[in-house]
Amino acid sequence: WRVLLAEADRSGRWADVAVPWKDLAGAGRPVVAVVRIDGRLDEARIGALVDQIVARVATASGAAAAAGSGNALTGLEIDYDCPTAKLATYARLLAGLRSRLPRPLALSITALPTWLNSRALESLAPLVDEIVLQVHAVEDPRRGLFDPARAEGWIREFGRRMGRPFRVALP
């Protein structure tokens, strides 16, 4: 299960979600906590973001353990629609985060097709355990939520560039 844990808005304010850990533990499925980041990412914000995310993961891990499933939290996914021009900065955030997360916790990110235009795309792969390519809601909304032909092209190109397995988020 992928479960929203918290979201940082454009001004850096955090909204935490009341995750039903007991219910999730009862389901007996692995849980990936999702942290959504909105807004700009700049060098000055990286340290504070890493601190906030690590603190929330520690709290979530404790809550999952208290709910009776010590290994319920198996991963962390960062959902950040990073502008293509900021991928190098995003890579620095991910490196800082990876260095502070407990090692058995998998780190994943959502990726955008627009990142295919950047040479920095491949620099993200070694920093994470999993990548989820989002192929919906990435273009002007007047063009629709999803274009299957474009999505297939993005998926093929992403696979060629990354050279490793990845997931695809569909509408």
N, C-alpha and C positions, 0 to 999 in steps of 0.2 A: 504494500500500500504506500502511496505517496500522500502525505498529510501535511497541509500548511501549518507551520509552527509559528511563524512570525513574518511581519512585513515592515520594511523600512520605507518611509515615504520620501518624497523629494527633499524635504527639509531635514531629514535625518531622524525624525520621530519614529518610534517603534510601536507597532500594534501586535500584541501577542494573541494567539488563538488558544482557547480552552480545549485542548486535545483530550478526547475521551480515552485515556490510556488503558483503563480497565476493559473497555469494550474491545479495543485493539488487541490487547493481550489475549482476550477470550477467543478472538478470531484465529490466533495461532499463526499469523502471517508475518513475514518480515516487514518492518516499517522504515520508510525513508522520510525523514523530516525535511520539509521544503521551507527554505527561507527566500522570500521574494524581496528584491532590492529594486526600488524605483528611484529614478533621478540620475544625476550625474555622478560619476565616480572619478575622483581626482586623487592625486598622491596624498594630499593632506587628510583625506577621509579614510584611507586604507586601514590604518592602525585601529581607529575607533570601530570601524565595521568588523574587523577581525575579532576584537575584544567582545563586541556585542553578540556576534554569532557564536563564538566559543562558549560564552556564558549561557546562552539559550540552549545550546546542545547539551551542556553539562546538566542543566536543570531538567531537560527532557529525558536524558538518560536516567537520571535519578527517579523521575516520575514513572518511567517505563518499568524500572526495576521494582519500585514500590507497588505497582499494579500487578506484580506477580509474574512478570516476563522480563527477566534481566537482559535478555538479548533481543528484545522487541525492536529497539532502535538499531538498525543495521547500516544506515546511511544518512548522508546529508546531501540534499540537492540545492544548489544555488540557482534561482530563477532570476536572471538579470538580463534584460534586453540591452546588452551592451552595444553602444554605437561602434561600428566597425573601426573607426579611427582610434578608439580607446582600448583595443584588445590587448595591447602591451601592458597598459595599466591594470587591466582586469587580470592578466596573467600574474602580475605581482601580488594582487589581492589573493588569488588562489594559492600561490606559493606560500604566502604567509599563513593562510588558513590551514593548508595541508600540514604545515610544520607544527601546528598547535592542536590538531585534532587527534584523538586516540587512534592508533594505527589500524585496529580492526574495522573502524568506521569507514565505509566507502564514501568517497566524495564524487558527486556527479554535478553536471551543469546542463542547463538548457542552452542550445546553440541556435543561431539564426542563419537562414540561407544567405543573408547579406554578408556574412562573414567570409563567404567563399571569395569575396573580392580582396581579401587581405592576406598578405604573406605571413602575418602573425598567427593565423589560424592553427597551424601545426604546432606552435609553441604551447598551446593550451593542453594538447593531448597528454603529454607526460605528467601533467600536474593533477589529473583527475583519473578516477577509476572508470567512470562511465560518462558518456555524452548522449544527450537526448536532443535530436534535431527537431525543432518546431517548424512544421510546414503549413501551418494555418495562421490566419490573422497576422500576416507579415507584410501585406501590401495595403494600398489604399482601400479602406473598407467599401468604397463604392464598387470595387471590382469583385467583391464577394469575400466570404470567409476562407474559401479553399478552392484551389484550382488543381485538380488531380494531375494534369499533364505537367504543369510547372513543378509540382511537388515531386513527381517522379524524377524529373531532371535534376532537381536539387539533391535528392537522395542519392542518385547515381554519382553526381559530382562530389558530394560530401564523402561518400564511401571511397572514391578514387583518391581524394586528397588525404583522408585520414588513415586509410590502410588498416583499419581495425574495426571491430564490431561496434555498433552504436544502436540506440533506440530511436524511434520516430514518434513524435507526438502528433496525433491526428485530431481533427475536430470531432 
